[in-house]
Amino acid sequence: MKNIDHKKIKELSICELKTVASEIREIMIDSVSKTGGHLASSLGTVELTIAMMKVFDLESDKIIWDVGHQSYPYKILTERKSRFNTLRTMNGIAGFPKMSESPYDFFGTGHGGTSISAGLGIREAQNFANKNGKVISVIGDGAMTSGLALEAMNNVHEFGKNTITILNDNDMFISTSVGSLSKWFSRKLSGATYSVARTEVKQILAKLPPFFQGDKIAGLIRKAIDSSKSFLTPGILFEGFGYQYVGPVDGHNIEELIDVLEDIKPNKEPVLLHVHTVKGKGYEPAEKNPSKFHGIGTFDKKTGKTPPSQPSFTSALSNYLQKLFKANNKLVAITAAMPDGTGLMKLRDIYPERVYDVGMSEGHAVTFAAGMATGEVRPMVAIYSSFLQRAFDSVIHDTALQKLPVIFLVDRAGLVGEDGATHHGIFDIAYLRMIPGMTIMAPRDEYQMAKMIETALLIDDGPIAIRYPRGGTGGKEPVNRVAPVKFYKGELLAKGSSPILIASAGIMTNTAMEAVKELKNKNIDIYLYDLKFIKPLPDELFDIIEEKKIKNVVTIEDGIVSGGAGSAILEELSLRNLDVKCRLIGINDTFSTHGTQEQLRKKEGLTVENIVKTVNKLL
C-alpha cells in the first residue's frame, strides 16, 4: 500500500481496493496493539471509508466523523499513514479528528452526536460562499440516539440540502444498545425482512420477458417494494425528519457501497444512507469481543490478549458498590452508555433492576436521576467528567436548584492521558463549584473515595460530586462499608516550622506528600493540608492559617486553575481579610493535549519538582 491516499484510491479497481482494505486493517491492528486506541469501531469502517474516498472529492466535499472512534482508516488515507504509529502518543497524531492536525479533518470530534449539527452548519457556510460540495456526516447507531443528533435532524428539512448522513449501524453503542430507538434499530436496521423482500423482487423482475423489463408493470412492482420499505425499515422515521432513506446496505461490500454512493451523490435533497457493519471486522478477537476492543490498551496482536488490568478507582468503585447496594436497597445507579467504563457492569449483573443505562444522553441521565431523587430512592450518576459537561443545565436547573440529593460519581477527572483534549476532565471543579448548594469532594486514594460515598449518603439537601481520576494509586481498597469522611473537614498531613502551607485536592495530595518529604530532606518543614472538600471548603484550613500565622499558601489540583480549588481558597482568604500570598498550581488556560498521564502532568507542572521549586521561591 505504498503511498496510497484518498486521491489514488480513485484510480484503483475493486479488487485493488479490497487489498487496500486488508492492508489498512493490518496497519491499524499493528499500531493500536502498541499504542492502544479505539480499534473495533475503526475496523468496521474500512470499506466505508474507501468507498467514500472513491466517490467523493475531499478538495470540495467534506466528511465528518461523529465521535471519531471510527476514523482511523480515514487518518491513514489522508496523508497520516507514515505517522499512524504515533497515534495517541505525545507529539503524535490524535485519537480523534482534529482540525489543527490535518486540513482533511473538517471538524474536530470526540463526543457523540455532533456530526449532523456540524454538517448542517458547514453546508450552510458553503452556501454563503457559493460552494456546491457535499457534506457527509458519518454517525453510529449509539450517537444517533443522543439528544443533539435528534435536535439536528429536526433541522434537516430546512438546512440539509446537499448533505448525506451515513448511519453506521453495528448493533452496538459502546457496550450494548439501550432504549426504544436501539430496539427499533436492532429489529429493523439489520434489514433482514427488507433484504429478503428486495432479493425476491429482483428475482421476479429478472425472470420477466425482455419486453416487460421497462414496462409499467415492472415499474409498479418496483414502486410497491419502495413504498413498503418504510414499514420494513426505519425509513418512515428518517423520512419524517426530511431525509430520503436509502438502505440498508452491506457496509463491507465495497462495490455495493460505491454504487449506492454514486447513485445518491447527485441528489440535492438530504439523504440518510444506512450501512450495516460489524464492529471489529477482520480481526477475530475484536469481532468476538467488540466492547473490549472499543477502547483498548496495548495487546498481543497475535492472540488479542491484554496485560492484566491494574487496580484503579473505577475497579475499586465496582467492587465497593456491590457491597453498598447489598446493604442499602434504596440505592440505584445511572449511566449514559458507559456501564463498562464507569464500573457498573458487575453491579448491573447482580442488580439489573437498580442499574439504568439511558444511552448516550447525558442531560437525560441527570434529569432522570433528579426525578428519581424526589422519591424514596438515592440515585448515583456514574459519568466521566468530560461527559458531565454536556449535562450542565440539568445539573443546575433540575438538580441543584431543587436541592435534590443526586450523587455524581465523576470518573476520569483530571488529565486522562492518551484520549486527549476531548476527554480530559479538567473543568469539573470550576463548573460545579459555581453552583449553589453543590458539595464537591476529591479523594486522594480508592479507600478515601469509599469513605466519601458514605458521607454523600448522609447529605440529603442537595447534589454531591465525588471526582476521581483514571487509573489508581495502589492504595488500600475498601473491603466492607467504611466510616464516612467528617463533614466539611480536610486533614492536616504535615506540620511545619516555615509559614508555608500546601493545600492539595484529590490525587494531587499524593504528589504534594512526596514534595513535602523532599523539602524535609533539605531541612525545610512546611504544612500540608488535604482539602477533601473543595466545596464547601473546610473552615479548619483557615483556622490553621490564622493560628499558625501562615504567610504563603501553595495550592495544587489536577484541574483548570480558573475557578478551581485554588481560586476558591483565594476567594475565601479575601472574604476573611487574611493577608496571605497564594501560588496556584494547576492547568493554566489550556485544553492540554494527548500523551501518558505522567507526561501530561509533567507538561502542565503537576509534579513534585514544580511544587518544590514554587516553595523555594517563597522562602
C-alpha positions in Angstrom: 0.0 0.0 0.0 2.8 2.3 -0.8 1.7 6.0 -1.0 -1.9 5.1 -1.4 -4.1 8.0 -0.3 -7.6 9.4 -0.9 -6.6 10.7 -4.3 -5.1 7.5 -5.6 -8.0 5.5 -4.3 -10.0 6.8 -7.3 -7.7 5.1 -9.7 -7.9 1.6 -8.2 -10.1 -1.3 -9.2 -12.5 -3.1 -6.8 -10.0 -5.9 -6.5 -7.2 -3.5 -5.6 -9.4 -1.7 -3.2 -10.1 -4.9 -1.3 -6.3 -5.4 -1.0 -6.0 -1.8 0.4 -8.8 -2.7 2.9 -6.8 -5.7 4.2 -3.6 -3.6 4.4 -5.4 -0.8 6.3 -6.6 -3.3 8.9 -3.1 -4.7 9.3 -1.7 -1.2 9.9 -4.4 -0.4 12.5 -4.0 -3.7 14.4 -0.2 -3.4 14.4 -0.2 0.2 15.6 -3.0 0.0 18.1 -1.6 -3.1 19.7 1.4 -0.9 20.7 -0.3 2.4 21.5 -3.8 1.4 22.5 -6.8 3.1 21.0 -10.3 2.7 19.6 -9.8 -0.3 17.4 -13.1 -2.2 17.0 -15.1 0.7 15.5 -12.4 1.6 13.1 -12.1 -2.0 11.9 -15.8 -1.8 11.0 -15.5 1.3 8.8 -12.6 0.4 6.5 -14.7 -0.4 3.4 -17.0 2.5 4.0 -14.0 4.9 4.2 -12.5 3.6 1.0 -15.9 3.8 -0.8 -16.4 7.4 0.3 -13.0 8.4 -1.0 -13.6 6.6 -4.3 -16.8 8.6 -4.8 -16.2 12.0 -3.1 -13.5 14.6 -3.6 -12.1 15.8 -0.4 -11.0 19.1 -2.0 -14.6 20.1 -2.3 -16.6 17.5 -0.3 -16.3 17.3 3.5 -16.6 14.1 5.6 -17.3 14.5 9.4 -16.9 11.5 11.7 -19.2 11.5 14.7 -17.2 10.9 18.0 -14.3 9.9 15.8 -13.8 6.4 17.2 -14.2 5.0 13.7 -11.9 7.5 11.9 -8.5 5.6 11.9 -8.9 4.3 8.2 -9.6 7.9 7.3 -6.5 9.2 9.0 -4.4 6.6 7.3 -5.7 7.6 3.8 -5.5 11.3 4.5 -1.7 11.7 4.5 -1.1 10.3 8.0 -0.1 6.7 7.2 3.6 7.3 7.9 2.7 8.8 11.3 0.0 6.4 12.3 2.4 4.6 14.6 2.4 7.7 16.7 -1.3 7.5 17.4 -2.3 8.9 20.8 1.4 9.5 21.9 2.9 12.8 22.9 3.5 14.9 19.9 1.9 12.2 17.7 -1.4 12.2 15.9 -4.6 12.4 18.0 -7.0 9.6 18.5 -9.9 11.7 17.2 -10.4 14.1 14.3 -8.6 17.3 15.0 -8.8 20.4 12.7 -5.3 21.6 13.7 -3.8 18.2 12.7 -5.0 17.9 9.1 -6.8 20.0 6.5 -8.9 16.9 5.9 -10.2 16.9 9.4 -13.1 19.2 8.7 -14.5 19.2 12.2 -13.0 18.1 15.5 -14.9 15.5 17.3 -14.7 13.3 20.4 -18.1 13.4 22.0 -21.2 11.7 20.5 -24.0 13.2 18.4 -22.2 16.2 17.0 -21.7 15.3 13.3 -25.2 16.1 11.9 -25.3 19.5 13.6 -21.8 20.4 12.4 -22.6 19.1 9.0 -25.6 21.3 8.6 -23.6 24.3 9.7 -20.7 23.5 7.4 -23.1 23.1 4.5 -24.8 26.5 5.3 -21.3 28.1 5.4 -20.7 26.6 1.9 -23.9 28.1 0.7 -22.7 31.6 1.8 -19.5 31.0 -0.2 -21.5 29.7 -3.2 -19.8 26.3 -3.0 -21.5 23.2 -4.1 -19.6 20.4 -2.4 -21.3 17.6 -0.5 -21.2 17.3 3.3 -21.2 13.7 4.6 -21.8 13.1 8.3 -20.9 9.5 9.5 -22.7 8.7 12.7 -23.0 5.5 14.7 -26.2 3.9 15.9 -25.4 4.9 19.5 -24.8 8.5 18.8 -27.9 8.7 16.7 -29.9 8.3 19.9 -28.3 11.3 21.6 -30.5 14.4 22.1 -28.1 16.6 20.0 -28.4 14.3 17.0 -32.2 14.3 17.2 -32.2 18.1 17.5 -30.1 18.3 14.4 -32.3 16.0 12.4 -35.2 18.3 13.3 -33.4 20.9 11.1 -32.5 18.6 8.2 -35.6 19.5 6.2 -34.7 23.2 6.3 -30.8 23.1 6.1 -30.0 19.7 4.8 -29.7 20.2 1.1 -26.6 18.6 -0.4 -25.9 16.7 2.8 -25.7 13.0 3.3 -26.0 11.3 6.7 -24.4 7.8 6.8 -25.8 5.8 9.7 -23.1 3.2 10.6 -25.1 0.5 12.3 -23.1 -2.2 14.0 -25.7 -3.2 16.5 -23.7 -1.7 19.4 -23.2 1.6 21.0 -20.0 1.3 23.2 -21.2 -1.6 25.3 -24.7 -2.6 24.3 -27.7 -0.9 22.8 -30.4 0.5 25.1 -33.7 2.4 24.7 -36.6 2.3 22.3 -34.6 3.7 19.3 -32.0 1.0 19.8 -34.7 -1.7 19.9 -36.1 -0.3 16.7 -32.6 -0.3 15.2 -31.8 -3.8 16.3 -35.1 -5.1 14.9 -35.2 -3.0 11.8 -31.8 -1.8 10.8 -30.4 -5.2 10.1 -32.9 -5.1 7.3 -33.3 -8.8 7.2 -37.0 -8.7 6.2 -36.5 -6.0 3.7 -33.3 -7.6 2.2 -35.2 -10.8 1.6 -38.1 -9.0 0.0 -35.8 -6.9 -2.2 -33.9 -10.0 -3.3 -37.2 -11.8 -4.2 -38.4 -8.8 -6.2 -35.1 -8.6 -8.1 -35.5 -12.3 -8.9 -39.1 -11.7 -10.1 -38.0 -8.8 -12.3 -35.1 -10.8 -13.8 -37.5 -13.5 -14.9 -39.9 -11.2 -16.7 -39.7 -11.3 -20.5 -37.5 -8.6 -22.0 -40.4 -6.5 -23.3 -41.7 -6.2 -19.7 -38.4 -5.0 -18.2 -39.0 -1.4 -19.0 -42.8 -1.7 -18.8 -45.2 -0.1 -16.4 -45.7 -3.5 -14.7 -42.1 -3.7 -13.7 -42.2 -0.1 -12.6 -45.3 -0.7 -10.4 -43.5 -3.7 -8.8 -40.5 -1.6 -8.0 -42.7 1.2 -6.6 -44.5 -1.3 -4.4 -41.3 -2.6 -2.8 -40.0 1.0 -2.4 -43.3 2.2 -0.7 -43.3 -0.8 1.6 -39.7 -0.2 2.6 -40.7 2.4 5.1 -42.6 -0.2 7.1 -39.9 -2.8 6.9 -37.0 -0.5 7.8 -36.8 2.7 9.9 -37.2 4.7 6.7 -40.5 6.1 7.9 -38.7 7.6 11.0 -36.0 9.3 9.0 -38.3 10.4 6.2 -40.4 12.1 8.8 -37.3 14.3 9.5 -37.0 15.1 5.9 -34.5 12.6 4.7 -34.6 10.3 1.7 -33.9 7.0 3.3 -31.6 4.6 1.4 -30.6 1.1 2.7 -29.8 -1.0 4.4 -26.5 -1.7 2.6 -23.7 -4.1 3.4 -21.0 -1.9 4.9 -18.3 -4.3 3.9 -19.2 -4.7 0.3 -17.0 -2.1 -1.4 -18.6 -2.5 -4.8 -22.2 -2.1 -3.5 -21.2 0.9 -1.3 -19.6 2.6 -4.3 -22.6 2.0 -6.5 -25.0 3.4 -3.8 -22.9 6.4 -3.1 -22.6 7.2 -6.8 -26.3 6.9 -7.0 -27.1 9.3 -4.2 -24.3 11.8 -4.8 -26.3 13.9 -7.4 -29.3 14.1 -5.1 -29.6 17.6 -3.7 -32.2 16.7 -1.1 -30.9 15.3 2.3 -30.2 11.6 2.2 -29.8 9.1 5.0 -27.8 6.1 4.0 -27.9 3.2 6.4 -25.0 0.8 6.3 -24.7 -2.3 8.4 -21.2 -3.1 9.6 -19.5 -5.5 12.0 -17.6 -3.9 14.9 -14.1 -5.4 14.9 -14.4 -6.7 11.3 -11.4 -8.6 10.1 -9.8 -9.2 13.5 -11.2 -12.2 15.2 -10.5 -11.2 18.8 -12.2 -7.8 18.2 -15.2 -9.4 16.4 -15.7 -11.8 19.3 -15.3 -9.1 22.0 -16.1 -5.7 20.4 -16.7 -4.0 23.7 -13.2 -4.9 25.0 -11.6 -3.6 21.7 -13.7 -0.5 21.6 -11.2 1.4 23.6 -8.2 -0.8 24.5 -4.7 -0.5 25.8 -1.7 -2.4 24.4 -2.3 -6.0 23.5 -0.7 -9.0 21.8 -1.9 -8.7 18.2 -1.5 -12.5 17.6 -3.7 -13.5 20.4 -5.6 -10.3 21.3 -4.7 -10.8 24.9 -4.1 -7.7 27.1 -1.8 -7.3 30.1 -3.5 -7.8 33.5 -5.5 -4.7 34.3 -4.2 -2.7 37.2 -6.3 -1.7 40.2 -8.0 1.6 39.7 -10.5 3.9 41.2 -13.1 2.5 38.8 -12.4 -1.1 39.7 -12.4 -0.2 43.4 -15.8 1.5 42.9 -17.1 -1.5 41.0 -16.3 -3.8 43.9 -17.4 -1.4 46.6 -20.8 -0.6 45.1 -21.7 -4.3 45.1 -21.3 -4.3 48.9 -23.0 -1.0 49.3 -26.0 -1.9 47.2 -26.4 -5.1 49.2 -26.6 -3.1 52.4 -28.9 -0.4 51.1 -31.7 -1.4 48.9 -32.7 2.2 48.2 -29.6 2.9 46.0 -29.8 3.0 42.2 -27.1 3.7 39.7 -27.4 5.5 36.3 -25.0 5.7 33.4 -25.1 7.2 29.9 -24.0 4.4 27.6 -20.9 3.7 29.7 -21.7 0.8 32.2 -18.3 -0.8 31.5 -16.2 2.4 31.6 -17.8 3.6 34.8 -17.5 0.2 36.6 -21.2 -0.6 36.7 -21.2 -3.8 34.6 -20.9 -6.3 37.6 -23.4 -4.3 39.6 -25.9 -4.4 36.7 -25.4 -8.2 36.5 -26.3 -8.5 40.2 -29.0 -5.8 40.4 -30.3 -5.4 36.9 -33.5 -3.6 38.2 -31.4 -1.0 40.0 -28.8 0.0 37.4 -30.0 2.1 34.5 -28.3 2.8 31.2 -30.1 5.6 29.4 -27.9 5.6 26.3 -25.8 8.5 25.0 -28.0 11.1 26.7 -26.1 12.7 29.5 -28.7 15.5 30.1 -31.4 12.9 30.3 -29.4 10.8 32.7 -29.1 13.7 35.2 -32.7 14.9 35.0 -33.8 11.2 35.2 -31.7 10.9 38.4 -33.2 14.2 39.7 -36.7 12.8 39.1 -35.8 9.6 41.0 -34.4 11.6 43.9 -37.8 13.1 44.5 -38.9 9.6 45.6 -37.7 7.1 48.2 -34.5 6.1 46.3 -31.0 7.5 46.2 -29.6 7.9 42.7 -25.9 7.8 41.8 -24.9 9.0 38.4 -21.7 7.4 37.3 -20.3 9.5 34.5 -17.0 10.8 33.0 -16.1 14.3 33.9 -15.9 15.4 30.2 -19.3 13.9 29.5 -20.9 15.5 32.6 -20.2 18.9 30.9 -22.9 18.0 28.4 -25.5 18.0 31.2 -24.6 21.3 32.8 -28.0 22.8 32.7 -29.6 19.6 34.1 -27.2 19.7 37.0 -28.1 23.4 37.7 -31.8 23.6 36.9 -33.1 20.2 37.6 -30.9 19.1 40.4 -29.2 21.8 42.4 -32.0 24.4 42.1 -34.4 21.9 43.7 -31.8 20.7 46.3 -32.2 17.1 45.2 -29.6 14.7 46.7 -28.2 13.2 43.5 -24.7 11.7 43.9 -22.4 12.3 41.0 -19.5 9.8 40.7 -17.3 11.8 38.4 -14.9 9.4 36.8 -11.9 10.4 34.6 -11.4 13.7 36.4 -8.1 15.4 35.7 -5.8 14.6 32.8 -6.9 11.3 31.3 -4.0 10.6 29.1 -4.0 9.3 25.5 -7.5 10.3 24.6 -6.5 13.9 24.8 -8.3 17.2 24.9 -11.8 16.0 24.2 -11.7 13.6 27.2 -9.7 15.4 29.8 -11.8 16.0 32.9 -10.2 19.3 33.9 -13.2 21.6 34.1 -15.5 19.9 36.6 -14.2 21.7 39.7 -14.7 25.1 38.1 -18.1 24.4 36.5 -19.5 22.6 39.6 -18.1 24.9 42.2 -20.1 27.9 40.9 -23.4 26.0 41.5 -25.2 27.0 44.8 -25.7 24.1 47.1 -23.3 21.8 45.4 -20.9 19.7 47.5 -17.6 18.6 45.9 -15.2 16.1 47.3 -11.9 14.7 45.9 -10.3 11.6 47.4 -6.6 11.0 47.4 -7.0 7.2 47.1 -9.5 4.5 46.5 -10.2 3.9 50.2 -11.0 7.6 50.8 -13.3 7.5 47.7 -15.4 4.9 49.5 -15.5 6.9 52.7 -16.7 9.9 50.7 -19.5 7.9 49.2 -20.6 7.0 52.8 -20.5 10.7 53.6 -22.5 11.6 50.5 -25.3 9.2 51.6 -25.7 11.3 54.7 -26.2 14.6 52.8 -29.8 15.0 51.7 -30.2 18.7 50.9 -28.5 19.0 47.6 -26.3 17.3 45.0 -22.9 15.9 45.8 -20.0 15.3 43.4 -17.1 13.0 44.1 -14.3 13.3 41.5 -11.6 10.8 40.9 -9.1 10.1 38.1 -8.5 7.5 35.5 -6.2 4.8 36.9 -5.4 4.2 40.5 -3.0 5.0 43.4 -2.3 1.5 44.5 -3.9 2.5 47.8 -5.9 0.1 50.0 -9.2 -0.9 48.5 -12.2 -0.9 50.8 -13.4 -4.3 51.8 -16.6 -3.5 53.7 -18.6 -0.4 54.3 -16.4 2.2 55.8 -16.8 5.2 58.2 -17.7 8.4 56.4 -15.4 11.3 56.0 -16.1 14.0 58.6 -18.5 16.7 57.3 -16.6 19.5 55.6 -13.3 18.7 57.1 -10.0 18.0 55.5 -6.9 16.5 57.0 -3.6 18.1 58.2 -1.0 15.7 56.9 2.2 17.6 57.8 3.1 20.3 60.3 5.9 22.7 59.7 8.1 25.3 61.1 8.1 27.5 58.0 5.0 29.7 57.5 4.1 28.0 54.2 1.2 25.6 53.7 0.3 23.4 50.7 -3.4 22.9 50.2 -4.0 19.9 47.9 -7.0 18.5 46.2 -7.6 14.8 45.4 -4.8 12.7 44.0 -2.5 15.7 43.8 -2.2 15.2 47.6 0.0 12.2 46.9 2.3 14.4 44.8 2.3 17.1 47.5 3.2 14.5 50.1 6.3 13.5 48.1 7.2 17.1 47.7 6.9 17.7 51.5 9.2 14.7 52.1 11.8 16.1 49.6 11.7 19.5 51.2 12.1 17.9 54.7 15.2 16.2 53.5 16.5 19.7 52.8 15.5 20.8 56.3 12.5 22.7 55.1 9.4 21.9 57.1 6.1 23.1 55.8 2.4 22.4 56.4 0.3 20.1 54.1 -3.4 20.1 54.2 -5.6 17.7 52.2 -8.8 19.6 51.4 -11.0 16.5 50.8 -13.9 19.0 50.4 -13.4 21.5 47.6 -16.9 22.9 48.2 -17.6 23.9 50.9 -14.0 24.5 51.9 -13.1 23.3 55.4 -13.2 26.1 58.0 -10.4 24.2 59.7 -8.0 25.2 56.9 -8.4 28.9 57.6 -8.3 28.3 61.3 -4.8 26.7 60.8 -3.7 29.6 58.5 -4.6 32.1 61.2 -3.4 30.1 64.2 0.0 29.2 62.6 0.4 32.6 61.1 0.8 31.1 57.6 2.1 33.7 55.2 2.1 31.7 51.9 -0.2 29.1 50.6 0.6 26.9 47.6 -2.4 25.1 46.1 -2.3 22.1 43.7 -5.1 20.5 41.7 -5.5 18.4 38.6 -8.0 20.8 37.0 -8.2 24.2 35.3 -6.8 26.9 37.6 -9.5 29.5 36.7 -12.4 28.8 39.0 -10.7 25.8 40.6 -9.9 24.8 44.2 -7.0 27.4 44.4 -9.4 30.1 43.2 -11.8 29.1 45.9 -9.2 29.4 48.6 -8.2 32.9 47.3 -11.8 34.0 47.4 -12.2 32.8 51.0 -9.0 34.4 52.1 -10.2 37.7 50.7 -13.6 37.3 52.4 -11.8 36.7 55.7 -9.5 39.6 55.1 -6.4 37.4 55.6 -3.2 38.8 54.2 -1.8 35.6 52.7 0.1 35.2 49.4 -1.0 32.4 47.2 0.6 30.4 44.4 -1.8 28.3 42.4 -0.5 25.1 40.6 -2.9 23.6 38.2 -3.7 23.6 34.5 -3.4 27.1 33.1 -5.8 28.2 30.4 -5.3 25.2 28.0 -7.2 22.1 26.9 -3.9 20.2 27.1 -3.0 17.5 24.6 -2.6 13.7 24.4 0.1 11.6 25.9 0.6 9.5 29.0 -0.8 10.9 32.2 2.7 11.1 33.6 3.9 13.1 30.5 0.9 15.4 30.7 1.3 16.1 34.4 4.9 17.0 33.8 4.0 19.2 30.9 1.3 21.0 33.0 3.6 21.4 36.1 1.7 18.9 38.3 4.9 17.5 39.7 7.0 17.2 42.8 9.7 19.2 41.2 7.4 22.2 40.5 5.9 22.2 44.0 9.5 22.2 45.5 10.5 24.9 43.1 7.4 27.0 44.0 8.0 26.6 47.7 11.7 27.5 47.4 10.8 30.8 45.7 8.6 31.7 48.6 11.3 31.1 51.3 
